[in-house]
Amino acid sequence: MTQADNHLLELLPMPSKERLLALCEPVQLRLSERLSEPDQPCSHVYFPVDAFVSLLALTDGHPGLEVGMVGREGMVGAHLVLGVDHAPVRALVQGTGLAWRLAADSFQAELALSPSLHSLLQRFVYVLMAQTARCASCLRFHLILPRLARCLLMSHDRAHANDFYVTHEFLADMLGVRRVGVTQAAGKLQSQGLIAYHRGHVSVLHRAGLEAAACSCYGLDNALYAKHLS
């Protein structure tokens, strides 16, 4: 039995999973590595194991705004499931680690041969679309502190560790706010004993408290994923 350690791959029937993994290669993703660029052909898809990747929307030369995050629960390159080879977003590695990598043409060939893979990934695309839509609403209606708590929880889930690396500057770009806003919000979370932060290194000290501080989007996203991909 082959252990994939990626939730999507683990949901596949064993023959489909083993056939797909035979086509993949394990790769180590590096911090800030770009896996795709908007409107550019996608050469590979990635199924993260312990790495995680931010999906960024780029507009008029501004820093990318985070519209999604993918870790062990998903895949990078989901647009290929729709038959589109050009990526809609920049995929930027936020957390280093292992991923399974598969050439785009091999992936699309396997997708055509495997109804179970196609059905599973269609559901993932739906979940990703719904989460992207919620992200836009969150940006408009929720305050910085609960949005920051949500972002840190998402990173914590995918880092599979209580400590991970993320700078204030990166968080400000991801949330579409000034750096001073992130500094103030992070300071409040730290003063409440929920996190510790020093030179880009975040430690989650009180998970339940951080969940209570986060906006409702965090729980809604998790419930949506569980409904369609459990």
N, C-alpha and C positions, 0 to 999 in steps of 0.2 A: 504494500500500500504506500502511495506517495503522499507525503504531507506537504501541502502548498503553503499553509499559514497566511493565505489571503482568503477572506470570507467568501468572496464571489466564487473563487475557484473551488472552495470546499463545498459549496452548495451544488456543484455539478454532480451528475451521476459519475461513478468511478471511471467507466470507460472514457467518457468525454473529458474528464479532468486529466487522466493520464495521457490521453492523446494530445491535449493542448499543452501540457507541461513538457512533453517530449519535444515540442517545437520551440519552447522558451529557453532563455539563458538567464542565469542569475547575474545581476549587476549591482554594484554599490553606487547609490545615488549620492552626489556631493551637494553640500549646502550651496544654494543660489544657482545650481545648475538649471538651465532652461531645457525643458523637454519638448516644448512646442511654442510656436509663435503665431499670433493671429494672422489669418489669411495665408498661411504658409502650409505646404504639404506636410503631412505627419508621417515620419518614417517608421515609427515604432509605437506600440502600445505598452503600457506598464501596469503591472499588478503589484502594488507595494506590499511588502511584508512588515517591515518596521520603519520604513521611511514614510514621510508624508509630504504632500505637494499642494501648494496654493494655486488656485485658478484665478487669474487676474484679467479684468477687463481694462483695456487701454483706450484712452480718449485724448486726442489732440496733444500728444506729448506729455500728458500728466503721468505721474507715477501710477502704477496699476492699482486698481481697486479690487479687493478680494471679493469674488462672487461665489466661491466654493472652496472646499478643501477635501482632499482625497488621501486616505491612508489605507490600512489593511482591509477596510470595509468595501473598497471600490477599485476603480481602474482609471488610468489616465489615457485619453484617446477615445472617449465614449462616442464622439461624433462619427467615428468610423462605423459604428453600429447602424447609423442612419444612411450609410452609403456616401458620406461626404468626406473627402480626403483632406480638406483644408481645416485647420483648427480654428475655432471661434475665439479662443483665449490664449493667453500666455500661461504655461504650466511651469511654475518655479518651485524647485525643491526647497522646502522650509525646514524639514528635518531629515538628516542624513540616515542612510540605512539601506537595507536590501530590498530589491524588487525583482520580479520576473519580467523580462523584456522579450517582446515578440515583434518581428517585422510586420509592418502594416499589411503587406500583401499576403503573407502567411495567415495572419489573423482573419482577414476577410475571406480567404479560401476556407478556413476552418468554420467560420461563421455560416457559410453557405452549406456546409456539410452536416452541421450539428444543430438540429432544432432546439435541443435543450439549452445550448449555449446562447442561441439567438433569443429565445424567450426570456432567459434570465437577464441578459444584458439589456433587453428592451425595458424591463422593469427598472433596472438601474438607471437607465437614461431618464425615465419618467421621474424617479426620485431626485435625480440631479437637477432636472428642470424645475421641479417644485421647490427645491431648496434654493436655487438661484433666484426664483421669483420672490421667495420669502426674504432673501438677503436684501433685495431692493427695497422692500417695505420696511425692513429693520433699519436700514440706513436713513430712511426718511423720518421714521416716527419714534425711534428709541434713542435714549441718551447714551453718552459715551461710556459711562461706567458699566451699565449692564451689557452693552455691546462688547466692551473689552473683556468682561467676565466670560461671556459666551465664547469669544475667540480663544481665550486661554483654556477653557474647557475643551474646545475642539482640538487644540494642540495637545493637551494632556491626554485625551483619549487616544490619539494617534501616535504619540511618542511612547506609550506603554511604559512610562516612567514618571516619577514625580518631579524630575528636573529636566528642563530642556532649554534651548537657546533661542532667544528672539529679542531683537533690539527695539527700543522705543521708536526709532526712526522707521523701522520696518512695520511696526504695528500702526503707526500714524498713517503710513501709505496705505496699508490694508484697509483701515477703517475710514479713510478719506477725511481725516481731521488733522489739525496742527499737532506737532510733537508735544507742545506744552499741555494740550488736552489729555494726551495719553499719560504724560508724566504725572499730572494731577490725579487722574483716575487710578493709575497704578499705585500711587502713594496712598490713596484712601483704602484700596484693597489690602495694601501692606500694613497700614495702621490698624486695620481690623483683624489682623493675624491670619488672613486668608492665603496670602502669598508672601514669598520673600523674593526680592529682585536686586541683582547686583551685576552691573556691567553686561547686560544682555542675558544673564542666566536667571531663569525663573524657577522657583520651587513652589509647588502647590502644597500648602500646609494644612488647609482645611477644605477638603473637597465639597462637603455638604454646604458649607457657608458660601463657597464660590458659586455653587448651583443656585442657591437662594438669591445671590446678587445678580445672576444673569437674567437677561430678558427671556420671555416665553418662547422665543424662536428656538432656543437650544433644545428644550424638551419636545417641541413640535417636530423638529427635524428628526430627532431620534425615534419618535413614535411613527413617523412616516416610513422610515427605513425598516423598522421592525415589522410594520404591517405588510410591506411588499417584498422584503428580502430576508425574512427570518427562517 
